[in-house]
Amino acid sequence: MPSVARTLALDPPLHSMADLIEQRRKILRYARSFPTGPERNQHRQIALSLRALFRNREWLEAHVLKGP
């Protein structure tokens, strides 16, 4: 019998598009709190990766809630 954790891991978490956009904004704001350097760049890269995912229709269909 599969464990509950393993069963839940198969279903991707669903988020609203507004939540994902807000998360990206928070990451960018947080990145600005660091001086120029590798740590700041790491957070900016995460925000850029989220932006790239927003343009991927397959990923959006799998991870974003339908509707307004």
Summary of the structure (lengths in Angstrom):
residues: 68
radius of gyration: 15.3
end to end distance: 37.8
largest distance: 50.7
contacts: 136
relative contact order: 0.17
helix: 69%
strand: 3%
